[in-house]
């Protein structure tokens, strides 16, 4: 049996040098029987080196063609974007304590945004201290900016937040809240709105706050017809950086209506206009676009959110009625394409009662209501829990948004 020399036993990582060639030649001269083994060793080594050379050549071609450079530039741009978000969140504070104090200070003066499918956005600020439930905080001169347009929607956000504008084409655009001009609450008009301009035949589908997206595990994209897909947070970050999140739909008549940031163990909830509610743990939702809630032919999703165990499900109808359910009422679905639980009876649905807003609420939360006549009213949840209504004069609501205390 031929005994291999030490130099051939150990793993060779370097190139084939003249010293190694000389050592092999001497080995063959002294022990000719080792020649086949040395040739086999050299063959394997040459094969490894050839493979590595091809890899380096491919990488060099990628660098020269700009593909690798584009990838690195994309990563750098994404990191710079995240850093910019953090700077805005903490206002350049010198310490974590100062940053936390700044965030708390800003949260007492939130921004109220009104936006429509044409990309028009109105922003105003309102004080939370000493509010009286049911008072008018602003008035929109005209609810619809053009004939046949979908009703506008409300969003409440901190002044330090980052907004993600998502169009029905799947294209997205980011913008800090503070970049939007501040409007006066008296006589709000679409003519004075800021325009996040659609391209071609695009329409603005939804506006979401994403300033703290890195704190979450997932982003759930929801369509009006009950289709859902989830994106890992890291992938969602890339989508935001690239300005495209996808349409999230399978039907030509469908479009995205919500983007919900959540933890993987959160309970994800959807509520439709006819009062169908559906929930499931976020981690069980599909990565591909799937119909998870089967809706009636003219029904559509109104809102989607995550549930908190210590809170109450609050549903607002277009006539200002407040429906409440304990969290135990929500039964997680065990499969997709279910009909859901109806919070409105069939008789009331047939009578034309429809849901215009829903959320998980605590007594210390407040809500903002947009009325058909343009009035924007503010309401304490504790009062709504007690009265069960936004007020006797409420006859036609367009949207309702809850500003949570957590």
SVG drawing of the C-alpha trace seen along z (x, -y; Angstrom):
<svg xmlns="http://www.w3.org/2000/svg" viewBox="-85 -78 99 80">
<polyline fill="none" stroke="black" stroke-width="0.4" points="0.0,0.0 1.4,-3.4 1.8,-5.8 0.8,-9.4 3.3,-12.1 2.0,-14.7 1.9,-17.5 -0.7,-15.6 -2.9,-14.6 -3.6,-18.2 -6.3,-20.3 -4.7,-22.5 -6.2,-26.0 -3.6,-27.8 -2.6,-28.0 -0.4,-25.4 3.1,-26.9 6.5,-25.9 7.6,-24.6 4.7,-22.1 5.4,-21.0 9.1,-20.3 7.9,-18.3 5.6,-16.2 8.4,-15.5 10.8,-14.3 8.1,-12.2 7.5,-10.3 11.3,-9.8 11.7,-8.4 8.4,-6.4 7.1,-5.8 4.1,-3.8 2.7,-7.1 2.4,-8.7 -1.3,-7.7 -2.3,-9.1 -0.5,-12.3 -2.1,-12.7 -5.6,-12.1 -4.9,-14.7 -3.7,-17.2 -6.8,-16.6 -9.2,-17.2 -7.2,-20.4 -7.3,-21.7 -11.1,-21.0 -11.6,-23.1 -9.5,-25.9 -11.3,-25.9 -14.7,-26.2 -13.4,-29.0 -12.0,-30.8 -15.4,-30.6 -17.1,-32.0 -14.7,-34.9 -15.1,-35.5 -19.0,-35.6 -18.7,-38.0 -16.3,-40.2 -18.8,-40.3 -21.6,-41.2 -19.5,-44.1 -18.6,-45.3 -22.3,-45.1 -23.4,-47.0 -25.7,-44.3 -23.7,-43.8 -23.2,-47.5 -27.0,-48.0 -27.5,-45.4 -25.0,-47.1 -26.4,-50.5 -29.9,-49.2 -28.8,-47.8 -27.1,-51.1 -30.1,-53.1 -32.3,-50.9 -30.1,-51.3 -29.9,-55.1 -33.7,-55.2 -34.1,-53.3 -31.5,-55.6 -33.4,-58.6 -36.6,-57.1 -35.0,-56.7 -33.6,-60.2 -37.1,-61.6 -38.7,-59.3 -36.3,-60.6 -35.7,-64.1 -32.0,-63.9 -32.2,-63.6 -28.9,-63.1 -30.1,-60.2 -32.7,-57.5 -34.4,-59.3 -34.6,-62.5 -35.9,-60.6 -38.6,-58.9 -39.7,-62.3 -39.9,-63.8 -42.1,-61.0 -44.5,-61.3 -44.6,-65.1 -45.5,-64.7 -48.1,-62.0 -50.3,-64.6 -50.6,-66.7 -51.5,-64.2 -52.1,-65.0 -55.4,-64.2 -55.2,-63.3 -58.0,-63.3 -57.2,-61.7 -59.1,-60.5 -58.5,-58.3 -57.3,-61.2 -54.2,-61.5 -55.4,-64.7 -54.4,-65.0 -55.5,-67.4 -53.6,-67.7 -54.6,-69.4 -53.6,-69.2 -55.9,-69.0 -55.3,-69.1 -56.3,-66.0 -56.4,-67.7 -59.8,-68.7 -61.8,-67.5 -65.6,-67.3 -67.1,-64.2 -69.1,-64.9 -67.7,-68.4 -66.9,-69.5 -63.1,-69.9 -63.2,-70.8 -65.4,-70.8 -64.8,-69.8 -66.6,-72.1 -67.2,-69.2 -66.8,-65.6 -66.3,-64.4 -63.9,-66.3 -65.5,-64.9 -68.6,-63.1 -68.7,-59.3 -65.6,-59.3 -65.2,-56.9 -65.6,-58.6 -62.5,-60.0 -60.7,-58.2 -59.3,-59.3 -55.9,-58.6 -54.5,-59.8 -50.7,-59.9 -47.9,-61.3 -46.1,-64.3 -42.9,-62.2 -44.4,-59.4 -43.6,-58.2 -46.5,-57.7 -46.7,-55.1 -49.0,-56.0 -50.1,-52.8 -51.7,-53.0 -54.0,-50.4 -51.2,-49.7 -49.0,-48.4 -46.7,-51.4 -45.8,-53.1 -44.4,-56.4 -43.1,-57.5 -43.3,-60.9 -42.9,-62.2 -46.1,-63.6 -44.3,-66.9 -43.7,-67.3 -47.4,-67.7 -48.6,-71.4 -50.8,-72.1 -54.4,-73.2 -56.7,-75.3 -59.7,-73.4 -62.2,-76.0 -63.5,-75.5 -61.3,-72.6 -61.4,-72.3 -59.9,-69.8 -58.7,-72.7 -56.1,-73.5 -55.0,-69.9 -51.5,-68.5 -51.4,-66.2 -49.5,-62.9 -49.9,-62.5 -51.1,-59.3 -49.5,-58.1 -51.7,-57.4 -55.0,-55.8 -53.7,-55.0 -55.9,-55.7 -54.6,-56.1 -55.8,-53.0 -54.6,-53.4 -52.2,-55.5 -50.4,-53.7 -47.9,-54.7 -44.6,-52.8 -42.2,-54.8 -41.8,-51.9 -42.1,-49.0 -38.8,-47.4 -40.5,-46.7 -43.0,-44.3 -42.6,-40.8 -45.1,-41.0 -47.1,-43.3 -50.5,-42.0 -51.9,-43.2 -55.7,-43.1 -57.9,-43.6 -61.5,-44.9 -62.8,-41.5 -61.3,-39.6 -58.0,-38.4 -54.9,-38.5 -51.2,-37.9 -48.4,-38.4 -44.9,-39.8 -42.0,-39.3 -40.9,-42.6 -37.5,-42.4 -39.1,-41.9 -41.7,-44.6 -38.8,-47.0 -37.3,-46.1 -40.7,-46.7 -40.9,-50.2 -37.4,-51.0 -38.1,-50.0 -41.4,-51.8 -43.5,-48.8 -45.5,-46.4 -47.7,-44.7 -51.4,-45.0 -52.3,-42.2 -55.3,-41.2 -56.5,-38.5 -59.6,-40.1 -59.7,-43.0 -62.4,-44.7 -60.5,-44.4 -57.9,-46.6 -55.8,-46.9 -57.7,-48.5 -55.4,-48.0 -51.8,-47.3 -51.4,-46.1 -48.1,-45.8 -48.2,-43.1 -46.4,-40.6 -46.5,-36.9 -48.6,-35.9 -51.1,-38.8 -54.8,-38.1 -55.5,-39.6 -59.1,-40.9 -61.1,-42.0 -64.6,-43.6 -66.8,-44.0 -69.4,-46.6 -72.2,-44.2 -70.7,-43.3 -68.9,-40.1 -65.9,-39.7 -63.1,-37.2 -59.9,-36.6 -56.9,-34.3 -53.5,-34.3 -51.1,-36.3 -48.5,-33.6 -51.2,-31.3 -52.0,-33.7 -50.7,-32.9 -47.6,-34.3 -49.4,-34.1 -52.6,-36.0 -55.5,-33.9 -59.2,-34.5 -59.6,-34.1 -63.1,-35.6 -65.9,-34.8 -68.1,-38.0 -71.4,-38.6 -71.5,-40.0 -71.8,-43.6 -69.9,-43.4 -66.3,-44.6 -63.8,-44.9 -64.0,-48.2 -61.0,-47.8 -58.4,-45.4 -56.4,-45.5 -54.9,-43.5 -56.7,-42.6 -55.7,-43.2 -57.0,-40.7 -57.9,-43.4 -59.9,-45.5 -63.3,-45.6 -64.4,-45.2 -66.1,-48.4 -68.1,-48.6 -69.7,-51.9 -72.6,-51.9 -73.4,-54.6 -76.2,-55.9 -73.9,-56.4 -74.8,-53.3 -72.1,-51.7 -71.9,-47.9 -69.7,-46.3 -68.4,-42.8 -66.0,-41.3 -62.9,-39.7 -64.3,-36.2 -67.0,-36.8 -64.3,-36.7 -63.6,-33.1 -60.5,-32.5 -61.2,-30.9 -59.8,-27.4 -59.7,-27.7 -59.8,-30.1 -62.9,-31.1 -65.1,-31.1 -68.2,-33.3 -67.2,-34.9 -69.3,-36.0 -71.9,-38.7 -72.1,-41.4 -75.2,-42.9 -78.3,-40.7 -79.7,-39.7 -82.8,-41.8 -80.8,-45.0 -78.6,-44.2 -81.7,-43.9 -82.8,-47.2 -79.7,-48.8 -77.5,-49.1 -73.8,-49.1 -70.5,-49.3 -68.3,-52.3 -65.6,-51.7 -64.4,-49.1 -61.4,-48.7 -60.3,-47.3 -60.8,-50.0 -60.1,-50.9 -62.1,-53.3 -59.3,-55.8 -59.2,-55.9 -60.8,-58.5 -62.4,-58.3 -62.7,-60.7 -65.9,-60.6 -66.3,-62.1 -69.9,-62.9 -71.5,-63.1 -72.0,-66.9 -68.3,-67.3 -68.3,-67.6 -65.4,-66.0 -66.3,-65.2 -64.3,-63.7 -65.6,-61.1 -64.3,-59.5 -64.7,-55.8 -65.9,-55.7 -68.9,-57.9 -69.6,-55.6 -69.4,-52.5 -72.1,-54.1 -74.4,-55.7 -74.1,-53.2 -74.4,-56.0 -72.5,-59.0 -75.5,-61.1 -79.1,-61.5 -78.2,-64.0 -75.9,-61.5 -77.6,-60.2 -74.9,-59.5 -71.3,-58.8 -68.5,-58.3 -65.6,-57.1 -64.5,-56.5 -61.0,-56.2 -59.9,-55.3 -56.8,-56.9 -55.5,-54.3 -53.8,-55.1 -51.3,-52.2"/>
</svg>
